[in-house]
Amino acid sequence: MRALLVEDDDMIGRSLSHALKGAGWSVDWVRNGALAHSALADGDYSCVLLDLGLPGLDGTEVLRRARARGDLTPVVVLTARDGVEDRVLGLDTGADDYLLKPFEMSELLARMRAVVRRRSGAAQSLLGNGPLQLDLATREVLQDGVRGVLTAREFALLHALLERPGAILSREQLENRIYGWGEEVSSNAVDVLIHGMRRKLGPDAIRNVRGLGWRVAAP
């Protein structure tokens, strides 16, 4: 899955980016509000981690503009502002969750999983179409109740498809969900991933719609 990290502190940004990548996330990191606004307008993210005290365009204004144009990407605010009024403003502006610095990485990852699954309409950590499910907590795939292991990119690809079972996602849409900025993407990267997943899950788990993209079966 792909996350947008908006953090102007270099030490915190590097630490978070490294930890998120270690947890299987693809991360795009920006350091000011203007770049965050542009990234949100152009990107396709599973989650945004947003600092409020940004140079130039404030984090609250970034969030307000995103929600005003109909962007529903889950947003977790990360900030040292601990006043009740600040938390209320952030949540009322459209944040899905609010976490005060300093925090434990395990809690941040749990909150990210929670906002992602809520936005997907899943009350529990399982996301799927019935016979095929993803466990967002363990990052495992379940096929008819049998658990299996996926690589980080296989997980990201299947997560994108299972968020909208039955919908066709193009090559570009899948690449945007799997890879971050600066990552070299070969022309057949998605094909290779899907080929490997079909070997694990069966040939009908992910279906090709010729000339359009791929989909998983609707519930």
Secondary structure, DSSP 4 states (H G I P E B T S, - for coil): -EEEEE---HHHHHHHHHHHHHTT-EEEEE-SHHHHHHHHHH---SEEEE-SS-SSS-HHHHHHHHHHTT----EEEEES---HHHHHHHHHHT-SEEEESS--HHHHHHHHHHHHHHHTT-SSSEEESSSEEEETTTTEEEETTEEEE--HHHHHHHHHHHHSTT--B-HHHHHHHH--TT----TTHHHHHHHHHHHHH-TTSSEEETTTEEE----
